[in-house]
């Protein structure tokens, strides 16, 4: 072998990574045999020829042929490092047959090599040869026990990096079924079953681990069972499983898992005292501070939440998010200038869009539309994200619509759509403003564009149906859209109102009355009230119509629909 060491040492060999082993056979062995040469003057010349030929094939991007040459020279020289090189090249060729042949040779030439066995075990895993994989893993474990232990842990670590978790789980299950039924193995199997969505199997394995495991293993088994039950939507059982264990445990990470579970199941009142305990134990843990602060914020306990969020604000990785929530606290305490200042500190974080929206709204409420618009246009040049720009312009457009500046709203919302043409909310609100200035054709076009993006949006279906109802005589089309909307949102009062109004317009006053009464019960607003009063008048229920109108005018004296109806009732 010394005769060609100068060649092998000049080759730059890469490492064979488990994650790149692949199962598809691309090259058939018979198609890629090394080119035969009649005679060689010596074993060294044979070795030199094959190595040089292999490297030439590699430069020609033919790693399969190169691998076969390295296999040939490794067999002749009994050099395990050349078999390793062959395995690397076979991996590059995505040829499992070559990978298997090279790894078998590598293992044969160096039976004590843990590296060779690891790679061979992983190659077996990736093609579903679980029994063969387990045989190699057992040998690896035995060898490591003689050295420093850790064979089982190594097997788990290698399986966890596999691209296909199903193969990893099936291999470990075969190992547990045939080799090791200990609590440690059952617990590992339960965890891998859960991560590969085998939730029932995870529960079964974890329950077995609970029977014979240590206290720590039993606690972790309960955690896995609870998480699997959560995945199966059995939330009460999950909490019943983990709750007693977490409360009795000294493992604060286990308590934290239970706290997260309480939040996910909307049992925040129970989560709050638990997170207070966790905070006492780990007062510098950012995740605990964050969650506890938000729990108090959500319950409007602003004075308790404020010092927690301020503490979080001092942690660089959480500062932006904390500034946003501090803004919410100040809003809740009616400290508007401080809220605006806090929101401005959040403009580079994950809540940047919502922070900019809150600044705009607060400026509108306290200083007027002009101040809000000025801030928006001063801030826009600093925004690099197109979605953020579109959302900021959307806020401005909605403000203009609410202030009845419909033409200007259309202009601003068109600018928003220039930034992000697929911003459905901008299309929707531009349609509303366009319809108010009499441009029904463009309004209909925008709403149909929104429906192409969100075909099952009940609000948009209703908006288009109602626009058709009041702007055209396409009643059948309008009714079809509204009926689709009511199926999707049967308790939505504005959609009930549209349903009642289309029925009234098509001569079905009694059916209309039932829908409008239901809508008014859900939402007693002026528009629904005016529709209901119109129908009551048509049905001869004049006194009830007058009484309804009187009550609503007392609450909304300037509403144009109610005022118009009042004029109609004069003399009745």
N, C-alpha and C positions, 0 to 999 in steps of 0.2 A: 504493500500500500504506500510505502514511502516514495515509490517511484513517481507517483503523480500528485503528491501532496501539494506541490507548488501550484497546481491547477485548482484543486479543490479549495485551497485557502484563498485564492483570488476571487472566488465566486461570492457574491453578496446574497446570502440566503435570507429570505424573509421568514417570519414566524407563522406557523400554521394556526390560525385562529378558529375556535369552535364555531363562531358566528358565521363563518363563510363556508362551512361545509355544506354541500348541496346534494340533492338526491337524484337529479335528473341525469340519466346516462346519455352523454352526447357522442362519445367516441366508442365504437365497438373495438374490443381488443384486437380482433382479427384484422381490422382495417388499419390498425396503427402499430404493427409490429416494427421493431427497429430494422432499418435497411440492412439486409444480409451482406456481409463481406466475406469473401472466400477464406482468407487466412490472415492470421496476425502473427507477427514475429515473436511476441511475448505477451504475457498477461498485462503488462504495463501498456503496451501499444493498444490492446483491446480496450483498456480502461480509458486511455487518452482519447481514442476514437469516439467512444460513446459519450463521453463528457462534452467534447467539442461539438459532436452532432446534436446533442441535446440543447446546447446553448444556441446553436444556429437555428434550430427549430423554434426555440423560444423567441428569438429575435424576429422570426417570421410569424409570430403570434400563433404558434401551434403548440400549446403547452402539453396537450395529450401525447403527441409524438415524443416530445422532450421527456415526459415522465417515463415512457416505456424504455428509453435509452438509459435513464438513471436506474430503473428497475434492473435492467440487464447487467449494468456494471456493479450494482449493489449485490446482486446474486453471485457474481463472479468473485468480487473482492471481499464479501462478508462485512462490508462497512455500513454500519447502521446509519451514519450521518447521510450517506447517499440514498438510503431508503427514505429517510426523512425528507430529503430534497425531492424525491419522486412523489411523495405524498403531497407536498406543497404544490407541485406542478399539476398533479391530478386534480387538486382542489381548484386551481385556476381554470382547468378544463371543464369543471362541473360534471365530472364523470365518476359516478359512484363506484363502478366496477374497478376503475383504476385506483381510486382512493382506497377501496377495500384491499386490493392486492398490495398496494404500497405499504399500507398500515400493517397488514399481516406480516409482510417481510420485515418491516422495521421492528415489530414486536418479536419476531423470531430471532432476529440478529441481536436484539438487546432486550431480553425478557425482563430485566430489572428496571427498564425505563418506565417510570410513571407517566412521563409525557406521552410516550407512544400509546400506552394503554388508555390514557385520557382521551386522546384524539380518536382512537378506534372505538371506544365506548360511545363517544358522541356521534360518530358516523353511523353506528348501529341505531342510536336513538332516532336520528333524523329520517331513517327509512323504515322505522317501525319494527326493527329486530330487537325487541325488548329483552328476550332471554339472553341473547348474545351480549347485549349491553350490560346486563346485570352481572354476567360472568366476569366481565372485565372490571366492573366496579367493585366486585367482591375481592378480586385479586389486588386492586389498588388499595382497598381498605385494609386488607391483611398486611400488605407491604408497609403501609403508613403506621399501623399499630406497632410494628417492630422498630420504627424510627421514633416518631413523636406523636402518633395518634392523629385524629382529625380526618380519617378516611370518609366517614359518613358525612361530615360537614362539607368536605370537598365535593362529594357526589351531589349533594343538594345544591351547592353553589354552581356547579357545572350545569345541572339540569335547569336552574333558574334563568340561565342566559340563552336557552334555546329559543329559536325563532317561533317554533310551534309549541305552545304550552300543552297542547293535547298529547303530543308524543312524550313530553317530559313527565306529565302526570301518569300516563300509561306505564312508562318505565318504572317510576317510583312505586306504582301500585303493584307491579309484578314483583319488585324487590320486597315490598312489605308482605305480600301474600306468600312468598316462597322462602325468604331469608330471615327477615327481622320483623317481629310483631310487637316490638317494645313500644312504650308510650312515646318515646322520642320519635320513632319512625312513624307511628300513627299521627302524631301531631304535625310532622312535616308533610305527610300525605294529605292531611286535612287542609293545611294551608295552601298546598299546590292545587288541590281539588277546587277550593274556593276561587283561586286566581284564574282557573281555567273554566269557571262557570259550572262546575259539577257540584251544585250546592247541597243536594241530598247526600252525595258521597262524602262531602266535607263534614256534614253533621255526623254521619255514621262513624267516620274515622276519629273525629274529635271526641265523640262519646266513649269510644274505646280507650282513647288516651286518658280520659278522666277517671276511668276505673282503676288504672294501675300507676298513674303518673305521680310525680311529686306535687307539692302544693303549687309551685310556679307553673308546672305543666298543666295542672288542672285549671288554673286561672286562664292560661292562654287558650286552652281547649274551649272554655266557656266563651271567650271572646270570639273565637272562630265560629262557634255554633251561633252566637248572636248575630254576627255579621252575615252568615249564610241565611239565617231566618229573615234578616232585613232584606236581603236580595230576593227572597221568596215572598216579599210583601207581608210577612207575618210579624208585624212590628210589636204587637203586645207580647208575643212569645219571646221575641228577641230581648225586650227590656226585662221581662221576668227572668230570663236566663242570666243576663249579665248584671242586672241591678244588685242583687244580694252579694254577688261575688265582688263587684267593684267597691261597694260600701265597706265590706269587711277587709278588703285587700290593703296592703301597704305599698302596692305597686301604683305609683301616681300616673304612669303612662296608661295603665288599665283604667283608672278613674277618668282620665282624659278621653279615652275611647268611649266610655259610657256617657260622658258629658256631650260629646259630639253626636252620639246616637239620640240623646234626649232632644237636642236642637233639631236634628233631621226629622224627628217625629212630632215636632211642634209642641214639645213639652218644656217650654222655655222657663216656666216658673220653677220647675224642678231642677233645670240646668243651672240657674243662677246661683243658688247656695253651693252647689257642687263646684262651680268655677270660682266662687269666693274662697273655698277651701284650697283649691288648686293654686290660686293666686297667693294665698298665705304661705304655701309651701314653696312656690316657685315665682317669686315676685318680679323676676327679670325676664320671664318667658314671654316673648313677644306675642305668640299665638294665644296664650291665656289672657294677657292684658287686652288684646284686640277683641277676643270673643266676649269677655266680661264687660268691657266698655260698651260694645254693641248691644248686649243684653239689657243693660241699664238704659241705654239710649232708646231702644225700642219700647221700653216700658215708661218712657218720658221721665225717667229719674235723672234729670240733667245734672243736678249738683253732684251725684255720685259718679256719673259717667265722665264728667269734665276732667277731674284729675287723672283718671286712667288714660283718657285719650291724649292729654297733654304729655303724660309720661311716654306714651307710644310715639308721640311727635318727636321726642328726643332721640328716637332710634332711626338712623339714616334710612334703613331699608323699609321702614314703615311710615316715614314722615309725610309723604304725599297723601296717602290714604287717611292718616290721622288728621291732617288738616281739613280734609273734606268732612269727616265726621264731627270735627270740632265746629265747623261751619253749621252743621245741622243742630248741634247743641245750642249754639248762640242764637240760631233762628228760633228754636223752641223757647228760649229765654227772652225773646224779643230784643236781643242785642244785635240789631240789624247791621250797623257799621262794622262790628267785630265779625259778624257772619260773612260779610262780603270780603273782608280782609283775609279770613281763614280760607274761603273758597279760592281766592286768588293764589294762595300758597299751594293749592291742590291742582293747579292747571297743568302740571307736568306728569301727573300720576294716572293711575288706572281709572279714576273717576273724573278725568278732565272734562269730558263732554257734559256730564251732569253738573259739575261745578260751574262751568260757564253758563249753563242754563239757569242755575239758581242765582248767579250774579245778575243776569239780565232781568229775571223776574223781580228780584228785590229792588233793583234800580227802577224798574217800571212802577212798582208799588210806592216807592218812597220819593222818587224824583221825577217820574213821568216818562213818557214814551221817548222823548228826545234824548234824555240822558241814557236810557237803555240802549238806544240805537247807536249813540256816539261810542259807548263802551264796546259794543259788538264790533264796530268797524275799526276801532283802534286795536282790538285784540286779533281780528282776522289775519292780518299780515304775519303774526307770530305763530300761526297754526300751520303745521306742515302736513297734517293728515287730512285727506280729502273728505273722509266721512265726517270728521269733526267740523270742518268748514261747512259742509252741507247741513249738519244738525244745528249749527249756530245760526245760519241763515234761516233755517226752518223756524227756530224760536222767534226770530224777528218777523218772519212772515205771519206767524200765528198771532203775534201781538198786534200787527197791523190789521189783521182780519177782525180781531176782537174790538179794535178801535174803529171799525167800519171803514177803514181806508183800503177798500178792496182792490182797486187798481194798483196801488203801490204794493199790496201784498202779493199780487200776481207777479209783479216785476221781481220782487225779492225771491220768491219761491222758484221762479225760473232760473235765477242765478244759482240757487241751491242745487237745482237739477243739472246745471252746467258742471258743478263740482262733482256730483254723484248722480248720474242719470237713473240709477236703480233705487233711489231713496223714495220708497213707496209713500211714506208719510208726507213728503213734500208734494208729490203728485196729488194725493188725496186733498190736502188743504188748498192747493192751487185750484183744484176743481171746485171746492166750496166757494172760494173768492170769485172765480170766473163766473159761476152761476149767479152770484149776487149782482154782477155788473151786466147781466143779460147775455153773457157769452156761453150759452148752453152747449153749443157744439163742441167747444174746447173742453168744457167741463165733463161732458160725456166721454170724450176721447181719453182724458186723464183717468177717469174712474175705470174705464175698461182696461187701460194699461195697468192700473193697480191690480185689477182682478186677474190679469195674465200672470202677475207675480204672486198673488195671494188669492187663488180661486175659491177658497173656503172661508174668506173673511166676512163674517155676517154684517159687520158695520158698513163695509164697502158695498156689499150686495144691497143693503137697505138704502144707503145713500143714493145709489144709482137708480134703484126702483122708485124712490120718492121723487127724485129729480124728473124722471120720466113721467111720473104721475102729475106733477104740478106744472110741467113745462110742455107736455105733449098730450096727445090722445092715444098713445101707445099703451093702453091700460093692460092689455093681456100680457105684454112683455114686462111691464112694471110689476104686475101681480106675481108673475113667475119668479122674479128676482126676490121680491119680499117674502114669498113663501119659502124659498130656499134659505133666506136669512132666519126666518122664525124657527125652522127645523134645527138650525145650528145654534140658535140662542133663544130658546123658548121663553125665557123669563126677562128678556130685554124690553124695557118699557118703550123706548123709541121705535123699536121694530113692531111691537104690538100696536102702537099708534099708527104706523104706516099701514099695517094690515087693516085696521079699522077704517082708515081714510080711503084706501083703495076700494074696499067693499062698499062704502057710502057712495063713492063716485060712480060705481057700477050698479047702483040701484038696490043694494042689499043693506038697507038701513038697520034692520033689526040685528043682523049678524055684526054689523059695524058697531052698534051700541055695546054689545057684549065685549068685543075686543077693546074698545075705548075705555069702558068702565074698568077693565082689568089693568089697562095701561095707566090710567089715572090713579088707581090704588097703589101701584108700584112707584109712580113718579108724578106727583101732583104739580106739574109745571104749566105755564101759561099756554103753550102750544097745544098740549094734549087736552087741556081744559076747554080751549076754544073749539077744538074738533068735536069733543063730546057734547058741548052746548049746541053746536050746529046740528048734530044728529038728533038730539033731544027735541029741538025745535021742529025738525022735519017729521018727527014721530008724534007731534002734538003735545009734547011734555014741556009746555012753555014755562010753567011756574018753576019746575026744577031747573030749567035752563037759566032763568033769571037769577035764581038763588045761587047757582054755581058761579055765574058771572059776577054777582055782587061779592061773593067771598073772595074770588081770585083778584078782582080789581082792588080790594082792600089791601092785598099783599103786593100786587104788581100794578100800581095805578098808571104807569106810563107804557105798559106793554102794547105795541101796535096791534097785535091780533085781537087782544081783548077789547081795545078801544074801538076797533072796527066792528066787532060783534055788538058792542054796546049801542053804536049808532044804528045798527040793523034792528035792534030790539026796541028802539024808540017807537012808541005808539002801540006796541003789542000788549 
